[in-house]
Amino acid sequence: MTEVETLLPGETVSGKRFLTAIGSAILAAAVIGGISYAAFGFMSQSVRVQAVAFLVYAMLTATLCLFFRPTTAGPISLRFTGAKALAASIGILVATAAVVVLFYYCLGSIFGSLPSVARQIVSIATDAGRLKGQPTTAWTIAIARGCLLVPVFEEVFFRGLLLEWLRKRLREDLAVIAMAALFALEHGSLIVAPYVFLFAISLGYVKLRTHSTLNTVVMHSLHNVILLTLGLRILNA
C-alpha cells in the first residue's frame, strides 16, 4: 500500500480532549435530536424517525470533526492516499468477507447454517426488514444514513479518534484488537459480534498502513451497500 507520513501514536488525542469531544458530541446530538423530533411532527412516523436519526449522526460527526480539525490531518486523517491504497483496501474488504464466511461455515454447529446466519445478520445490521413497506422518503434517508453518514461517523470515531487514543496506551496490535472489541460490543448482538470484530480488525489494519480513514470510509460504505442489497434479497424474497 502507499505509505504517507507516519502519525505518532496518540499524537493529538489526550484523554481530556477525547472525553470532552465525546461529551460535547452527545450533548449536541441530543439537542438536535429533540428539536428535530418536535419540528418534524408533520411527517409520518417512519420518515420522522429516519430524519431525526440522520441529523443525530450528522451532529455527532460534525462535533467530533470540529474538535479535531483539520480533518485531513491526524488523528481523523480523512485524506486521499492514492488509487493503489484505495484499491488494496477494497481487496482487503473482499478477503475479509471470505474469512467471515469461512468462520461461520466452520462454526456452523454453534451459529447455524450460512443462510440462517446471513438472515439473522441482515435482519439486525440493516434496515431491510425494519423499513419493509415504508415510504420511499424513509428509505432514501435510511440509505443515505446507513451507507454514507454512519460509515463516516464510525470511521472518524473508531478508526480515527479511538484507535489513536488506544495506541498511546497499548501496543499497536493490542490497540487494534481493543478497538475491534469495542466496535463489536457497540453493535450489541452475539451473532453479529464475530463478523463485526473481524471487519474492524481489517479496518484498523488499513488505517494503520495507509494513515487514512478515507480508505476505511470507502470500505465501510461499500460493505454497507452490499449488506443492504443482500438484506433486501434475503428478507424480501
FIVEX-174698 format. One record per residue (C-alpha): residue number from 1; residue in one letter; chain; x, y negated, z. Coordinates in steps of 0.05 Angstrom, whole numbers, plus 5000, padded with zeros to 4 digits. Layout:
N
<site><marza>NUM</marza><vokol>a</vokol><balum>A</balum><px>X</px><py>Y</py><pz>Z</pz></site>
...
REM end
This chain:
237
<site><marza>1</marza><vokol>m</vokol><balum>A</balum><px>5000</px><py>5000</py><pz>5000</pz></site>
<site><marza>2</marza><vokol>t</vokol><balum>A</balum><px>5020</px><py>4928</py><pz>4990</pz></site>
<site><marza>3</marza><vokol>e</vokol><balum>A</balum><px>5054</px><py>4901</py><pz>5052</pz></site>
<site><marza>4</marza><vokol>v</vokol><balum>A</balum><px>5045</px><py>4829</py><pz>5076</pz></site>
<site><marza>5</marza><vokol>e</vokol><balum>A</balum><px>5076</px><py>4792</py><pz>5134</pz></site>
<site><marza>6</marza><vokol>t</vokol><balum>A</balum><px>5073</px><py>4830</py><pz>5199</pz></site>
<site><marza>7</marza><vokol>l</vokol><balum>A</balum><px>5027</px><py>4804</py><pz>5254</pz></site>
<site><marza>8</marza><vokol>l</vokol><balum>A</balum><px>5057</px><py>4812</py><pz>5322</pz></site>
<site><marza>9</marza><vokol>p</vokol><balum>A</balum><px>5013</px><py>4857</py><pz>5367</pz></site>
<site><marza>10</marza><vokol>g</vokol><balum>A</balum><px>4960</px><py>4815</py><pz>5402</pz></site>
<site><marza>11</marza><vokol>e</vokol><balum>A</balum><px>4995</px><py>4751</py><pz>5379</pz></site>
<site><marza>12</marza><vokol>t</vokol><balum>A</balum><px>4935</px><py>4705</py><pz>5385</pz></site>
<site><marza>13</marza><vokol>v</vokol><balum>A</balum><px>4886</px><py>4747</py><pz>5427</pz></site>
<site><marza>14</marza><vokol>s</vokol><balum>A</balum><px>4894</px><py>4733</py><pz>5501</pz></site>
<site><marza>15</marza><vokol>g</vokol><balum>A</balum><px>4845</px><py>4766</py><pz>5547</pz></site>
<site><marza>16</marza><vokol>k</vokol><balum>A</balum><px>4815</px><py>4699</py><pz>5569</pz></site>
<site><marza>17</marza><vokol>r</vokol><balum>A</balum><px>4805</px><py>4675</py><pz>5498</pz></site>
<site><marza>18</marza><vokol>f</vokol><balum>A</balum><px>4777</px><py>4742</py><pz>5476</pz></site>
<site><marza>19</marza><vokol>l</vokol><balum>A</balum><px>4725</px><py>4744</py><pz>5533</pz></site>
<site><marza>20</marza><vokol>t</vokol><balum>A</balum><px>4707</px><py>4670</py><pz>5522</pz></site>
<site><marza>21</marza><vokol>a</vokol><balum>A</balum><px>4695</px><py>4683</py><pz>5448</pz></site>
<site><marza>22</marza><vokol>i</vokol><balum>A</balum><px>4652</px><py>4744</py><pz>5462</pz></site>
<site><marza>23</marza><vokol>g</vokol><balum>A</balum><px>4611</px><py>4708</py><pz>5515</pz></site>
<site><marza>24</marza><vokol>s</vokol><balum>A</balum><px>4601</px><py>4647</py><pz>5471</pz></site>
<site><marza>25</marza><vokol>a</vokol><balum>A</balum><px>4581</px><py>4691</py><pz>5412</pz></site>
<site><marza>26</marza><vokol>i</vokol><balum>A</balum><px>4530</px><py>4729</py><pz>5453</pz></site>
<site><marza>27</marza><vokol>l</vokol><balum>A</balum><px>4501</px><py>4665</py><pz>5482</pz></site>
<site><marza>28</marza><vokol>a</vokol><balum>A</balum><px>4496</px><py>4631</py><pz>5414</pz></site>
<site><marza>29</marza><vokol>a</vokol><balum>A</balum><px>4465</px><py>4693</py><pz>5383</pz></site>
<site><marza>30</marza><vokol>a</vokol><balum>A</balum><px>4414</px><py>4697</py><pz>5440</pz></site>
<site><marza>31</marza><vokol>v</vokol><balum>A</balum><px>4394</px><py>4625</py><pz>5430</pz></site>
<site><marza>32</marza><vokol>i</vokol><balum>A</balum><px>4387</px><py>4630</py><pz>5354</pz></site>
<site><marza>33</marza><vokol>g</vokol><balum>A</balum><px>4350</px><py>4696</py><pz>5362</pz></site>
<site><marza>34</marza><vokol>g</vokol><balum>A</balum><px>4299</px><py>4666</py><pz>5410</pz></site>
<site><marza>35</marza><vokol>i</vokol><balum>A</balum><px>4289</px><py>4603</py><pz>5368</pz></site>
<site><marza>36</marza><vokol>s</vokol><balum>A</balum><px>4283</px><py>4640</py><pz>5302</pz></site>
<site><marza>37</marza><vokol>y</vokol><balum>A</balum><px>4235</px><py>4692</py><pz>5331</pz></site>
<site><marza>38</marza><vokol>a</vokol><balum>A</balum><px>4189</px><py>4636</py><pz>5354</pz></site>
<site><marza>39</marza><vokol>a</vokol><balum>A</balum><px>4197</px><py>4597</py><pz>5289</pz></site>
<site><marza>40</marza><vokol>f</vokol><balum>A</balum><px>4183</px><py>4657</py><pz>5245</pz></site>
<site><marza>41</marza><vokol>g</vokol><balum>A</balum><px>4116</px><py>4673</py><pz>5276</pz></site>
<site><marza>42</marza><vokol>f</vokol><balum>A</balum><px>4082</px><py>4663</py><pz>5208</pz></site>
<site><marza>43</marza><vokol>m</vokol><balum>A</balum><px>4119</px><py>4723</py><pz>5179</pz></site>
<site><marza>44</marza><vokol>s</vokol><balum>A</balum><px>4097</px><py>4795</py><pz>5181</pz></site>
<site><marza>45</marza><vokol>q</vokol><balum>A</balum><px>4128</px><py>4832</py><pz>5240</pz></site>
<site><marza>46</marza><vokol>s</vokol><balum>A</balum><px>4176</px><py>4874</py><pz>5197</pz></site>
<site><marza>47</marza><vokol>v</vokol><balum>A</balum><px>4202</px><py>4813</py><pz>5159</pz></site>
<site><marza>48</marza><vokol>r</vokol><balum>A</balum><px>4206</px><py>4773</py><pz>5222</pz></site>
<site><marza>49</marza><vokol>v</vokol><balum>A</balum><px>4249</px><py>4826</py><pz>5258</pz></site>
<site><marza>50</marza><vokol>q</vokol><balum>A</balum><px>4296</px><py>4832</py><pz>5199</pz></site>
<site><marza>51</marza><vokol>a</vokol><balum>A</balum><px>4303</px><py>4757</py><pz>5191</pz></site>
<site><marza>52</marza><vokol>v</vokol><balum>A</balum><px>4319</px><py>4748</py><pz>5265</pz></site>
<site><marza>53</marza><vokol>a</vokol><balum>A</balum><px>4369</px><py>4806</py><pz>5264</pz></site>
<site><marza>54</marza><vokol>f</vokol><balum>A</balum><px>4403</px><py>4775</py><pz>5204</pz></site>
<site><marza>55</marza><vokol>l</vokol><balum>A</balum><px>4411</px><py>4707</py><pz>5239</pz></site>
<site><marza>56</marza><vokol>v</vokol><balum>A</balum><px>4436</px><py>4740</py><pz>5303</pz></site>
<site><marza>57</marza><vokol>y</vokol><balum>A</balum><px>4491</px><py>4777</py><pz>5266</pz></site>
<site><marza>58</marza><vokol>a</vokol><balum>A</balum><px>4508</px><py>4714</py><pz>5227</pz></site>
<site><marza>59</marza><vokol>m</vokol><balum>A</balum><px>4515</px><py>4674</py><pz>5291</pz></site>
<site><marza>60</marza><vokol>l</vokol><balum>A</balum><px>4558</px><py>4727</py><pz>5324</pz></site>
<site><marza>61</marza><vokol>t</vokol><balum>A</balum><px>4604</px><py>4728</py><pz>5264</pz></site>
<site><marza>62</marza><vokol>a</vokol><balum>A</balum><px>4608</px><py>4653</py><pz>5256</pz></site>
<site><marza>63</marza><vokol>t</vokol><balum>A</balum><px>4623</px><py>4641</py><pz>5330</pz></site>
<site><marza>64</marza><vokol>l</vokol><balum>A</balum><px>4680</px><py>4692</py><pz>5332</pz></site>
<site><marza>65</marza><vokol>c</vokol><balum>A</balum><px>4708</px><py>4662</py><pz>5268</pz></site>
<site><marza>66</marza><vokol>l</vokol><balum>A</balum><px>4706</px><py>4592</py><pz>5298</pz></site>
<site><marza>67</marza><vokol>f</vokol><balum>A</balum><px>4745</px><py>4615</py><pz>5359</pz></site>
<site><marza>68</marza><vokol>f</vokol><balum>A</balum><px>4799</px><py>4648</py><pz>5317</pz></site>
<site><marza>69</marza><vokol>r</vokol><balum>A</balum><px>4805</px><py>4604</py><pz>5255</pz></site>
<site><marza>70</marza><vokol>p</vokol><balum>A</balum><px>4833</px><py>4603</py><pz>5204</pz></site>
<site><marza>71</marza><vokol>t</vokol><balum>A</balum><px>4801</px><py>4670</py><pz>5188</pz></site>
<site><marza>72</marza><vokol>t</vokol><balum>A</balum><px>4854</px><py>4685</py><pz>5135</pz></site>
<site><marza>73</marza><vokol>a</vokol><balum>A</balum><px>4907</px><py>4687</py><pz>5190</pz></site>
<site><marza>74</marza><vokol>g</vokol><balum>A</balum><px>4915</px><py>4735</py><pz>5248</pz></site>
<site><marza>75</marza><vokol>p</vokol><balum>A</balum><px>4880</px><py>4765</py><pz>5285</pz></site>
<site><marza>76</marza><vokol>i</vokol><balum>A</balum><px>4820</px><py>4764</py><pz>5239</pz></site>
<site><marza>77</marza><vokol>s</vokol><balum>A</balum><px>4860</px><py>4766</py><pz>5174</pz></site>
<site><marza>78</marza><vokol>l</vokol><balum>A</balum><px>4804</px><py>4762</py><pz>5123</pz></site>
<site><marza>79</marza><vokol>r</vokol><balum>A</balum><px>4851</px><py>4757</py><pz>5063</pz></site>
<site><marza>80</marza><vokol>f</vokol><balum>A</balum><px>4863</px><py>4789</py><pz>4996</pz></site>
<site><marza>81</marza><vokol>t</vokol><balum>A</balum><px>4927</px><py>4831</py><pz>4997</pz></site>
<site><marza>82</marza><vokol>g</vokol><balum>A</balum><px>4927</px><py>4856</py><pz>4925</pz></site>
<site><marza>83</marza><vokol>a</vokol><balum>A</balum><px>4889</px><py>4902</py><pz>4879</pz></site>
<site><marza>84</marza><vokol>k</vokol><balum>A</balum><px>4933</px><py>4962</py><pz>4896</pz></site>
<site><marza>85</marza><vokol>a</vokol><balum>A</balum><px>4919</px><py>4956</py><pz>4970</pz></site>
<site><marza>86</marza><vokol>l</vokol><balum>A</balum><px>4845</px><py>4949</py><pz>4957</pz></site>
<site><marza>87</marza><vokol>a</vokol><balum>A</balum><px>4844</px><py>5010</py><pz>4910</pz></site>
<site><marza>88</marza><vokol>a</vokol><balum>A</balum><px>4884</px><py>5050</py><pz>4961</pz></site>
<site><marza>89</marza><vokol>s</vokol><balum>A</balum><px>4835</px><py>5030</py><pz>5015</pz></site>
<site><marza>90</marza><vokol>i</vokol><balum>A</balum><px>4776</px><py>5056</py><pz>4974</pz></site>
<site><marza>91</marza><vokol>g</vokol><balum>A</balum><px>4815</px><py>5120</py><pz>4962</pz></site>
<site><marza>92</marza><vokol>i</vokol><balum>A</balum><px>4823</px><py>5128</py><pz>5037</pz></site>
<site><marza>93</marza><vokol>l</vokol><balum>A</balum><px>4748</px><py>5119</py><pz>5045</pz></site>
<site><marza>94</marza><vokol>v</vokol><balum>A</balum><px>4736</px><py>5176</py><pz>4996</pz></site>
<site><marza>95</marza><vokol>a</vokol><balum>A</balum><px>4787</px><py>5220</py><pz>5032</pz></site>
<site><marza>96</marza><vokol>t</vokol><balum>A</balum><px>4755</px><py>5204</py><pz>5099</pz></site>
<site><marza>97</marza><vokol>a</vokol><balum>A</balum><px>4686</px><py>5224</py><pz>5072</pz></site>
<site><marza>98</marza><vokol>a</vokol><balum>A</balum><px>4716</px><py>5292</py><pz>5051</pz></site>
<site><marza>99</marza><vokol>v</vokol><balum>A</balum><px>4746</px><py>5302</py><pz>5120</pz></site>
<site><marza>100</marza><vokol>v</vokol><balum>A</balum><px>4679</px><py>5284</py><pz>5153</pz></site>
<site><marza>101</marza><vokol>v</vokol><balum>A</balum><px>4642</px><py>5335</py><pz>5110</pz></site>
<site><marza>102</marza><vokol>l</vokol><balum>A</balum><px>4694</px><py>5388</py><pz>5126</pz></site>
<site><marza>103</marza><vokol>f</vokol><balum>A</balum><px>4690</px><py>5372</py><pz>5200</pz></site>
<site><marza>104</marza><vokol>y</vokol><balum>A</balum><px>4614</px><py>5381</py><pz>5204</pz></site>
<site><marza>105</marza><vokol>y</vokol><balum>A</balum><px>4617</px><py>5442</py><pz>5160</pz></site>
<site><marza>106</marza><vokol>c</vokol><balum>A</balum><px>4668</px><py>5476</py><pz>5206</pz></site>
<site><marza>107</marza><vokol>l</vokol><balum>A</balum><px>4628</px><py>5459</py><pz>5267</pz></site>
<site><marza>108</marza><vokol>g</vokol><balum>A</balum><px>4561</px><py>5479</py><pz>5237</pz></site>
<site><marza>109</marza><vokol>s</vokol><balum>A</balum><px>4546</px><py>5524</py><pz>5296</pz></site>
<site><marza>110</marza><vokol>i</vokol><balum>A</balum><px>4546</px><py>5462</py><pz>5341</pz></site>
<site><marza>111</marza><vokol>f</vokol><balum>A</balum><px>4517</px><py>5408</py><pz>5297</pz></site>
<site><marza>112</marza><vokol>g</vokol><balum>A</balum><px>4474</px><py>5449</py><pz>5249</pz></site>
<site><marza>113</marza><vokol>s</vokol><balum>A</balum><px>4476</px><py>5456</py><pz>5173</pz></site>
<site><marza>114</marza><vokol>l</vokol><balum>A</balum><px>4504</px><py>5399</py><pz>5129</pz></site>
<site><marza>115</marza><vokol>p</vokol><balum>A</balum><px>4435</px><py>5380</py><pz>5102</pz></site>
<site><marza>116</marza><vokol>s</vokol><balum>A</balum><px>4408</px><py>5376</py><pz>5173</pz></site>
<site><marza>117</marza><vokol>v</vokol><balum>A</balum><px>4467</px><py>5335</py><pz>5197</pz></site>
<site><marza>118</marza><vokol>a</vokol><balum>A</balum><px>4461</px><py>5288</py><pz>5136</pz></site>
<site><marza>119</marza><vokol>r</vokol><balum>A</balum><px>4387</px><py>5277</py><pz>5150</pz></site>
<site><marza>120</marza><vokol>q</vokol><balum>A</balum><px>4400</px><py>5261</py><pz>5223</pz></site>
<site><marza>121</marza><vokol>i</vokol><balum>A</balum><px>4457</px><py>5213</py><pz>5207</pz></site>
<site><marza>122</marza><vokol>v</vokol><balum>A</balum><px>4420</px><py>5173</py><pz>5154</pz></site>
<site><marza>123</marza><vokol>s</vokol><balum>A</balum><px>4358</px><py>5170</py><pz>5200</pz></site>
<site><marza>124</marza><vokol>i</vokol><balum>A</balum><px>4400</px><py>5139</py><pz>5255</pz></site>
<site><marza>125</marza><vokol>a</vokol><balum>A</balum><px>4451</px><py>5099</py><pz>5217</pz></site>
<site><marza>126</marza><vokol>t</vokol><balum>A</balum><px>4409</px><py>5067</py><pz>5162</pz></site>
<site><marza>127</marza><vokol>d</vokol><balum>A</balum><px>4342</px><py>5031</py><pz>5154</pz></site>
<site><marza>128</marza><vokol>a</vokol><balum>A</balum><px>4319</px><py>5080</py><pz>5100</pz></site>
<site><marza>129</marza><vokol>g</vokol><balum>A</balum><px>4268</px><py>5114</py><pz>5147</pz></site>
<site><marza>130</marza><vokol>r</vokol><balum>A</balum><px>4251</px><py>5055</py><pz>5191</pz></site>
<site><marza>131</marza><vokol>l</vokol><balum>A</balum><px>4232</px><py>5009</py><pz>5133</pz></site>
<site><marza>132</marza><vokol>k</vokol><balum>A</balum><px>4193</px><py>5060</py><pz>5093</pz></site>
<site><marza>133</marza><vokol>g</vokol><balum>A</balum><px>4131</px><py>5027</py><pz>5066</pz></site>
<site><marza>134</marza><vokol>q</vokol><balum>A</balum><px>4152</px><py>4957</py><pz>5089</pz></site>
<site><marza>135</marza><vokol>p</vokol><balum>A</balum><px>4150</px><py>4894</py><pz>5045</pz></site>
<site><marza>136</marza><vokol>t</vokol><balum>A</balum><px>4204</px><py>4880</py><pz>4994</pz></site>
<site><marza>137</marza><vokol>t</vokol><balum>A</balum><px>4226</px><py>4819</py><pz>5033</pz></site>
<site><marza>138</marza><vokol>a</vokol><balum>A</balum><px>4241</px><py>4861</py><pz>5094</pz></site>
<site><marza>139</marza><vokol>w</vokol><balum>A</balum><px>4281</px><py>4909</py><pz>5051</pz></site>
<site><marza>140</marza><vokol>t</vokol><balum>A</balum><px>4320</px><py>4853</py><pz>5018</pz></site>
<site><marza>141</marza><vokol>i</vokol><balum>A</balum><px>4340</px><py>4822</py><pz>5084</pz></site>
<site><marza>142</marza><vokol>a</vokol><balum>A</balum><px>4357</px><py>4890</py><pz>5114</pz></site>
<site><marza>143</marza><vokol>i</vokol><balum>A</balum><px>4401</px><py>4909</py><pz>5056</pz></site>
<site><marza>144</marza><vokol>a</vokol><balum>A</balum><px>4439</px><py>4843</py><pz>5058</pz></site>
<site><marza>145</marza><vokol>r</vokol><balum>A</balum><px>4449</px><py>4850</py><pz>5133</pz></site>
<site><marza>146</marza><vokol>g</vokol><balum>A</balum><px>4467</px><py>4924</py><pz>5133</pz></site>
<site><marza>147</marza><vokol>c</vokol><balum>A</balum><px>4511</px><py>4926</py><pz>5071</pz></site>
<site><marza>148</marza><vokol>l</vokol><balum>A</balum><px>4547</px><py>4859</py><pz>5078</pz></site>
<site><marza>149</marza><vokol>l</vokol><balum>A</balum><px>4536</px><py>4819</py><pz>5142</pz></site>
<site><marza>150</marza><vokol>v</vokol><balum>A</balum><px>4543</px><py>4877</py><pz>5192</pz></site>
<site><marza>151</marza><vokol>p</vokol><balum>A</balum><px>4607</px><py>4903</py><pz>5159</pz></site>
<site><marza>152</marza><vokol>v</vokol><balum>A</balum><px>4637</px><py>4833</py><pz>5163</pz></site>
<site><marza>153</marza><vokol>f</vokol><balum>A</balum><px>4618</px><py>4826</py><pz>5236</pz></site>
<site><marza>154</marza><vokol>e</vokol><balum>A</balum><px>4642</px><py>4895</py><pz>5256</pz></site>
<site><marza>155</marza><vokol>e</vokol><balum>A</balum><px>4708</px><py>4887</py><pz>5219</pz></site>
<site><marza>156</marza><vokol>v</vokol><balum>A</balum><px>4721</px><py>4818</py><pz>5249</pz></site>
<site><marza>157</marza><vokol>f</vokol><balum>A</balum><px>4706</px><py>4844</py><pz>5319</pz></site>
<site><marza>158</marza><vokol>f</vokol><balum>A</balum><px>4732</px><py>4916</py><pz>5319</pz></site>
<site><marza>159</marza><vokol>r</vokol><balum>A</balum><px>4789</px><py>4917</py><pz>5269</pz></site>
<site><marza>160</marza><vokol>g</vokol><balum>A</balum><px>4806</px><py>4844</py><pz>5277</pz></site>
<site><marza>161</marza><vokol>l</vokol><balum>A</balum><px>4800</px><py>4819</py><pz>5349</pz></site>
<site><marza>162</marza><vokol>l</vokol><balum>A</balum><px>4792</px><py>4883</py><pz>5389</pz></site>
<site><marza>163</marza><vokol>l</vokol><balum>A</balum><px>4847</px><py>4922</py><pz>5355</pz></site>
<site><marza>164</marza><vokol>e</vokol><balum>A</balum><px>4896</px><py>4865</py><pz>5361</pz></site>
<site><marza>165</marza><vokol>w</vokol><balum>A</balum><px>4878</px><py>4856</py><pz>5434</pz></site>
<site><marza>166</marza><vokol>l</vokol><balum>A</balum><px>4889</px><py>4930</py><pz>5447</pz></site>
<site><marza>167</marza><vokol>r</vokol><balum>A</balum><px>4955</px><py>4930</py><pz>5410</pz></site>
<site><marza>168</marza><vokol>k</vokol><balum>A</balum><px>4981</px><py>4881</py><pz>5462</pz></site>
<site><marza>169</marza><vokol>r</vokol><balum>A</balum><px>4967</px><py>4932</py><pz>5517</pz></site>
<site><marza>170</marza><vokol>l</vokol><balum>A</balum><px>4975</px><py>5001</py><pz>5485</pz></site>
<site><marza>171</marza><vokol>r</vokol><balum>A</balum><px>5019</px><py>5037</py><pz>5435</pz></site>
<site><marza>172</marza><vokol>e</vokol><balum>A</balum><px>4994</px><py>5025</py><pz>5364</pz></site>
<site><marza>173</marza><vokol>d</vokol><balum>A</balum><px>4966</px><py>5096</py><pz>5355</pz></site>
<site><marza>174</marza><vokol>l</vokol><balum>A</balum><px>4931</px><py>5094</py><pz>5422</pz></site>
<site><marza>175</marza><vokol>a</vokol><balum>A</balum><px>4903</px><py>5025</py><pz>5406</pz></site>
<site><marza>176</marza><vokol>v</vokol><balum>A</balum><px>4871</px><py>5053</py><pz>5342</pz></site>
<site><marza>177</marza><vokol>i</vokol><balum>A</balum><px>4843</px><py>5113</py><pz>5380</pz></site>
<site><marza>178</marza><vokol>a</vokol><balum>A</balum><px>4814</px><py>5069</py><pz>5435</pz></site>
<site><marza>179</marza><vokol>m</vokol><balum>A</balum><px>4783</px><py>5021</py><pz>5384</pz></site>
<site><marza>180</marza><vokol>a</vokol><balum>A</balum><px>4753</px><py>5080</py><pz>5346</pz></site>
<site><marza>181</marza><vokol>a</vokol><balum>A</balum><px>4724</px><py>5109</py><pz>5410</pz></site>
<site><marza>182</marza><vokol>l</vokol><balum>A</balum><px>4691</px><py>5043</py><pz>5428</pz></site>
<site><marza>183</marza><vokol>f</vokol><balum>A</balum><px>4665</px><py>5037</py><pz>5357</pz></site>
<site><marza>184</marza><vokol>a</vokol><balum>A</balum><px>4634</px><py>5106</py><pz>5362</pz></site>
<site><marza>185</marza><vokol>l</vokol><balum>A</balum><px>4605</px><py>5090</py><pz>5430</pz></site>
<site><marza>186</marza><vokol>e</vokol><balum>A</balum><px>4573</px><py>5027</py><pz>5402</pz></site>
<site><marza>187</marza><vokol>h</vokol><balum>A</balum><px>4533</px><py>5070</py><pz>5353</pz></site>
<site><marza>188</marza><vokol>g</vokol><balum>A</balum><px>4503</px><py>5109</py><pz>5412</pz></site>
<site><marza>189</marza><vokol>s</vokol><balum>A</balum><px>4490</px><py>5178</py><pz>5382</pz></site>
<site><marza>190</marza><vokol>l</vokol><balum>A</balum><px>4524</px><py>5244</py><pz>5394</pz></site>
<site><marza>191</marza><vokol>i</vokol><balum>A</balum><px>4510</px><py>5269</py><pz>5324</pz></site>
<site><marza>192</marza><vokol>v</vokol><balum>A</balum><px>4538</px><py>5205</py><pz>5293</pz></site>
<site><marza>193</marza><vokol>a</vokol><balum>A</balum><px>4596</px><py>5194</py><pz>5341</pz></site>
<site><marza>194</marza><vokol>p</vokol><balum>A</balum><px>4648</px><py>5242</py><pz>5309</pz></site>
<site><marza>195</marza><vokol>y</vokol><balum>A</balum><px>4634</px><py>5215</py><pz>5240</pz></site>
<site><marza>196</marza><vokol>v</vokol><balum>A</balum><px>4639</px><py>5142</py><pz>5262</pz></site>
<site><marza>197</marza><vokol>f</vokol><balum>A</balum><px>4702</px><py>5157</py><pz>5302</pz></site>
<site><marza>198</marza><vokol>l</vokol><balum>A</balum><px>4738</px><py>5187</py><pz>5241</pz></site>
<site><marza>199</marza><vokol>f</vokol><balum>A</balum><px>4714</px><py>5129</py><pz>5198</pz></site>
<site><marza>200</marza><vokol>a</vokol><balum>A</balum><px>4740</px><py>5079</py><pz>5249</pz></site>
<site><marza>201</marza><vokol>i</vokol><balum>A</balum><px>4808</px><py>5113</py><pz>5251</pz></site>
<site><marza>202</marza><vokol>s</vokol><balum>A</balum><px>4814</px><py>5104</py><pz>5175</pz></site>
<site><marza>203</marza><vokol>l</vokol><balum>A</balum><px>4792</px><py>5031</py><pz>5180</pz></site>
<site><marza>204</marza><vokol>g</vokol><balum>A</balum><px>4843</px><py>5019</py><pz>5235</pz></site>
<site><marza>205</marza><vokol>y</vokol><balum>A</balum><px>4898</px><py>5051</py><pz>5194</pz></site>
<site><marza>206</marza><vokol>v</vokol><balum>A</balum><px>4882</px><py>5008</py><pz>5134</pz></site>
<site><marza>207</marza><vokol>k</vokol><balum>A</balum><px>4881</px><py>4945</py><pz>5177</pz></site>
<site><marza>208</marza><vokol>l</vokol><balum>A</balum><px>4949</px><py>4960</py><pz>5206</pz></site>
<site><marza>209</marza><vokol>r</vokol><balum>A</balum><px>4980</px><py>4979</py><pz>5139</pz></site>
<site><marza>210</marza><vokol>t</vokol><balum>A</balum><px>4953</px><py>4920</py><pz>5099</pz></site>
<site><marza>211</marza><vokol>h</vokol><balum>A</balum><px>4944</px><py>4869</py><pz>5156</pz></site>
<site><marza>212</marza><vokol>s</vokol><balum>A</balum><px>4877</px><py>4851</py><pz>5124</pz></site>
<site><marza>213</marza><vokol>t</vokol><balum>A</balum><px>4806</px><py>4861</py><pz>5147</pz></site>
<site><marza>214</marza><vokol>l</vokol><balum>A</balum><px>4782</px><py>4842</py><pz>5077</pz></site>
<site><marza>215</marza><vokol>n</vokol><balum>A</balum><px>4803</px><py>4911</py><pz>5054</pz></site>
<site><marza>216</marza><vokol>t</vokol><balum>A</balum><px>4765</px><py>4944</py><pz>5112</pz></site>
<site><marza>217</marza><vokol>v</vokol><balum>A</balum><px>4704</px><py>4900</py><pz>5098</pz></site>
<site><marza>218</marza><vokol>v</vokol><balum>A</balum><px>4702</px><py>4926</py><pz>5027</pz></site>
<site><marza>219</marza><vokol>m</vokol><balum>A</balum><px>4710</px><py>4998</py><pz>5052</pz></site>
<site><marza>220</marza><vokol>h</vokol><balum>A</balum><px>4655</px><py>4987</py><pz>5104</pz></site>
<site><marza>221</marza><vokol>s</vokol><balum>A</balum><px>4607</px><py>4953</py><pz>5056</pz></site>
<site><marza>222</marza><vokol>l</vokol><balum>A</balum><px>4616</px><py>5007</py><pz>5003</pz></site>
<site><marza>223</marza><vokol>h</vokol><balum>A</balum><px>4607</px><py>5060</py><pz>5056</pz></site>
<site><marza>224</marza><vokol>n</vokol><balum>A</balum><px>4541</px><py>5029</py><pz>5079</pz></site>
<site><marza>225</marza><vokol>v</vokol><balum>A</balum><px>4515</px><py>5022</py><pz>5008</pz></site>
<site><marza>226</marza><vokol>i</vokol><balum>A</balum><px>4530</px><py>5096</py><pz>4995</pz></site>
<site><marza>227</marza><vokol>l</vokol><balum>A</balum><px>4499</px><py>5117</py><pz>5062</pz></site>
<site><marza>228</marza><vokol>l</vokol><balum>A</balum><px>4436</px><py>5076</py><pz>5049</pz></site>
<site><marza>229</marza><vokol>t</vokol><balum>A</balum><px>4429</px><py>5106</py><pz>4979</pz></site>
<site><marza>230</marza><vokol>l</vokol><balum>A</balum><px>4437</px><py>5175</py><pz>5008</pz></site>
<site><marza>231</marza><vokol>g</vokol><balum>A</balum><px>4386</px><py>5159</py><pz>5062</pz></site>
<site><marza>232</marza><vokol>l</vokol><balum>A</balum><px>4335</px><py>5136</py><pz>5010</pz></site>
<site><marza>233</marza><vokol>r</vokol><balum>A</balum><px>4344</px><py>5200</py><pz>4971</pz></site>
<site><marza>234</marza><vokol>i</vokol><balum>A</balum><px>4340</px><py>5246</py><pz>5031</pz></site>
<site><marza>235</marza><vokol>l</vokol><balum>A</balum><px>4285</px><py>5212</py><pz>5072</pz></site>
<site><marza>236</marza><vokol>n</vokol><balum>A</balum><px>4241</px><py>5191</py><pz>5014</pz></site>
<site><marza>237</marza><vokol>a</vokol><balum>A</balum><px>4247</px><py>5254</py><pz>4973</pz></site>
REM end
